[in-house]
């Protein structure tokens, strides 16, 4: 038994309403960053596969077996 004339359920409800709300994380910037990283990785892999090699060594004719 409490000595207060106030309803404890109502007080708890009011305190819950006055408590600051937690900010939710927005997913759009996170998804945009992940999409950007995926596009960069795919484009880098494509360029590495399609680009000619940086160093070209010609095979001597004596090694070709002609």
Backbone as ProteinMPNN parsed JSONL, in Angstrom:
{"seq_chain_A": "XXXXXXXXXXXXXXXXXXXXXXXXXXXXXXXXXXXXXXXXXXXXXXXXXXXXXXXXXXXXXXXXXX", "coords_chain_A": {"N_chain_A": [[0.846, -1.166, 0.0], [0.578, 2.165, -0.875], [1.38, 5.487, 0.235], [0.51, 7.542, -1.282], [-1.954, 9.489, -3.005], [-2.158, 9.37, -5.652], [-2.614, 7.569, -8.684], [-0.638, 4.789, -9.316], [-0.372, 3.463, -11.786], [-1.266, 5.345, -13.621], [0.664, 7.309, -13.222], [2.958, 5.974, -14.098], [2.293, 5.716, -16.781], [2.247, 8.399, -17.606], [4.912, 9.081, -17.16], [6.096, 7.419, -19.026], [5.148, 8.614, -21.355], [6.455, 11.066, -21.213], [9.097, 10.408, -21.431], [12.017, 10.711, -23.423], [11.965, 9.873, -26.874], [13.529, 7.156, -28.567], [15.805, 7.586, -31.192], [15.362, 6.322, -34.395], [17.388, 4.4, -36.561], [18.038, 5.489, -39.78], [17.605, 3.743, -42.77], [18.175, 4.308, -45.425], [20.63, 5.844, -46.009], [22.512, 3.905, -45.276], [21.953, 1.738, -46.97], [22.438, 3.008, -49.405], [25.201, 3.52, -49.25], [26.158, 0.88, -49.158], [25.287, -0.059, -51.647], [26.763, 1.643, -53.314], [29.378, 0.802, -52.696], [29.226, -1.827, -53.648], [28.811, -1.424, -56.398], [31.19, -0.102, -57.041], [33.052, -2.153, -56.482], [32.288, -4.129, -58.334], [32.698, -2.756, -60.765], [35.45, -2.277, -60.612], [36.415, -4.921, -60.633], [35.534, -5.709, -63.183], [37.008, -3.979, -64.838], [39.579, -4.859, -64.21], [39.533, -7.421, -65.311], [39.012, -6.976, -68.036], [40.943, -5.165, -68.92], [44.034, -4.651, -70.662], [47.14, -6.383, -69.968], [49.595, -4.818, -67.866], [52.327, -5.177, -68.182], [54.032, -6.433, -70.876], [55.514, -9.214, -72.156], [57.32, -10.412, -74.784], [57.425, -13.563, -76.29], [60.375, -15.261, -77.055], [61.371, -16.27, -80.395], [62.703, -18.702, -80.573], [61.701, -20.181, -78.51], [59.126, -20.662, -79.232], [59.019, -22.793, -80.988], [59.041, -22.844, -83.744]], "CA_chain_A": [[0.0, 0.0, 0.0], [1.354, 3.398, -0.932], [0.792, 6.613, 0.968], [0.136, 8.582, -2.239], [-3.324, 9.425, -3.516], [-2.067, 9.267, -7.108], [-2.662, 6.218, -9.224], [0.704, 4.445, -9.808], [-0.444, 3.092, -13.204], [-1.35, 6.599, -14.368], [1.978, 7.969, -13.115], [3.864, 5.247, -14.99], [1.895, 6.067, -18.144], [2.699, 9.773, -17.854], [6.383, 9.046, -17.259], [6.423, 6.805, -20.321], [4.893, 9.618, -22.391], [7.433, 12.156, -21.11], [10.441, 9.901, -21.719], [12.391, 11.019, -24.817], [11.92, 8.718, -27.762], [14.787, 6.753, -29.181], [15.843, 7.861, -32.625], [15.565, 5.12, -35.197], [18.408, 4.522, -37.597], [17.49, 5.509, -41.129], [18.27, 2.721, -43.561], [18.505, 4.778, -46.77], [22.064, 6.104, -46.198], [23.264, 2.663, -45.144], [21.769, 0.994, -48.208], [23.119, 3.737, -50.481], [26.639, 3.268, -49.119], [26.409, -0.512, -49.54], [25.119, -0.148, -53.097], [27.914, 2.313, -53.922], [30.531, -0.085, -52.54], [29.045, -2.969, -54.541], [29.04, -0.962, -57.775], [32.633, 0.14, -57.178], [33.745, -3.439, -56.52], [32.006, -4.778, -59.608], [33.364, -2.032, -61.849], [36.887, -2.534, -60.494], [36.658, -6.288, -61.093], [35.345, -5.721, -64.635], [38.16, -3.317, -65.45], [40.756, -5.71, -64.049], [39.422, -8.557, -66.221], [39.007, -6.546, -69.432], [42.095, -4.321, -69.255], [45.217, -5.406, -71.081], [48.146, -6.426, -68.918], [50.464, -3.642, -67.824], [53.657, -5.575, -68.657], [53.929, -7.406, -71.964], [56.786, -9.822, -72.52], [57.205, -11.196, -75.988], [58.105, -14.841, -76.21], [61.366, -15.389, -78.141], [60.971, -17.216, -81.458], [63.288, -20.033, -80.337], [60.85, -20.896, -77.536], [57.824, -20.971, -79.857], [59.109, -24.085, -81.66], [58.818, -22.707, -85.2]], "C_chain_A": [[0.897, 1.237, 0.0], [0.626, 4.498, -0.187], [0.292, 7.7, 0.025], [-1.306, 8.376, -2.698], [-3.328, 9.287, -5.033], [-2.037, 7.803, -7.542], [-1.287, 5.852, -9.789], [0.712, 4.035, -11.286], [-0.487, 4.353, -14.066], [-0.02, 7.34, -14.33], [2.981, 7.286, -14.043], [3.566, 5.574, -16.446], [2.395, 7.458, -18.511], [4.223, 9.814, -17.994], [6.826, 8.427, -18.586], [6.191, 7.792, -21.457], [5.934, 10.731, -22.379], [8.858, 11.709, -21.418], [10.8, 10.227, -23.172], [12.443, 9.744, -25.655], [13.301, 8.418, -28.323], [14.714, 7.04, -30.676], [16.137, 6.57, -33.369], [16.608, 5.401, -36.267], [17.729, 4.501, -38.958], [18.293, 4.555, -41.994], [18.709, 3.213, -44.935], [19.996, 5.094, -46.924], [22.918, 4.839, -46.114], [23.16, 1.845, -46.43], [22.449, 1.68, -49.381], [24.621, 3.508, -50.427], [26.98, 1.836, -49.537], [26.277, -0.7, -51.048], [26.299, 0.504, -53.82], [29.159, 1.437, -53.839], [30.427, -1.289, -53.475], [29.297, -2.584, -55.989], [30.519, -0.707, -58.006], [33.395, -1.178, -57.289], [33.514, -4.15, -57.85], [32.69, -4.078, -60.773], [34.872, -2.252, -61.8], [37.222, -3.937, -60.992], [36.517, -6.385, -62.608], [36.534, -5.095, -65.339], [39.398, -4.194, -65.339], [40.713, -6.911, -65.0], [39.594, -8.113, -67.667], [40.236, -5.744, -69.839], [43.26, -5.188, -69.719], [46.257, -5.411, -69.964], [49.087, -5.228, -68.992], [51.853, -3.952, -68.362], [53.476, -6.662, -69.705], [55.333, -7.918, -72.269], [56.557, -10.681, -73.753], [58.0, -12.483, -75.821], [59.115, -14.912, -77.357], [60.975, -16.475, -79.134], [61.551, -18.599, -81.221], [62.47, -20.833, -79.331], [59.502, -21.273, -78.12], [57.839, -22.304, -80.573], [58.841, -23.998, -83.157], [59.945, -23.278, -85.986]], "O_chain_A": [[1.848, 1.334, 0.776], [-0.59, 4.445, -0.003], [-0.292, 8.684, 0.479], [-1.804, 7.252, -2.77], [-4.386, 9.105, -5.636], [-1.505, 6.935, -6.85], [-0.804, 6.555, -10.678], [1.714, 4.244, -11.969], [0.166, 4.426, -15.106], [0.375, 7.941, -15.329], [3.771, 7.962, -14.702], [4.485, 5.697, -17.257], [2.911, 7.664, -19.609], [4.75, 10.513, -18.859], [7.808, 8.86, -19.188], [6.953, 7.81, -22.424], [6.261, 11.281, -23.431], [9.733, 12.545, -21.642], [9.972, 10.039, -24.064], [12.9, 8.694, -25.204], [14.122, 9.313, -28.524], [13.706, 6.777, -31.333], [17.048, 5.823, -33.013], [16.689, 6.506, -36.803], [16.939, 3.604, -39.253], [19.523, 4.559, -41.955], [19.557, 2.574, -45.558], [20.594, 4.645, -47.901], [23.929, 4.721, -46.805], [24.161, 1.322, -46.921], [22.983, 1.008, -50.263], [25.25, 3.319, -51.469], [27.991, 1.613, -50.202], [27.068, -1.419, -51.657], [26.78, -0.022, -54.824], [29.914, 1.341, -54.807], [31.433, -1.725, -54.035], [29.929, -3.336, -56.73], [31.05, -1.059, -59.06], [34.299, -1.296, -58.117], [34.447, -4.709, -58.426], [33.207, -4.738, -61.674], [35.506, -2.399, -62.845], [38.212, -4.12, -61.701], [37.304, -7.077, -63.254], [37.015, -5.63, -66.338], [40.187, -4.266, -66.281], [41.763, -7.37, -65.45], [40.254, -8.8, -68.447], [40.533, -5.663, -71.031], [43.452, -6.305, -69.239], [46.246, -4.53, -69.105], [49.337, -4.693, -70.072], [52.496, -3.077, -68.941], [52.842, -7.686, -69.449], [56.228, -7.141, -72.601], [55.703, -11.567, -73.757], [59.105, -12.483, -75.279], [58.76, -14.654, -78.507], [60.338, -17.465, -78.776], [60.944, -19.589, -81.631], [62.553, -22.061, -79.315], [58.803, -22.119, -77.562], [56.782, -22.906, -80.758], [58.45, -24.991, -83.77], [59.918, -23.246, -87.217]]}, "name": "protein", "num_of_chains": 1, "seq": "XXXXXXXXXXXXXXXXXXXXXXXXXXXXXXXXXXXXXXXXXXXXXXXXXXXXXXXXXXXXXXXXXX"}
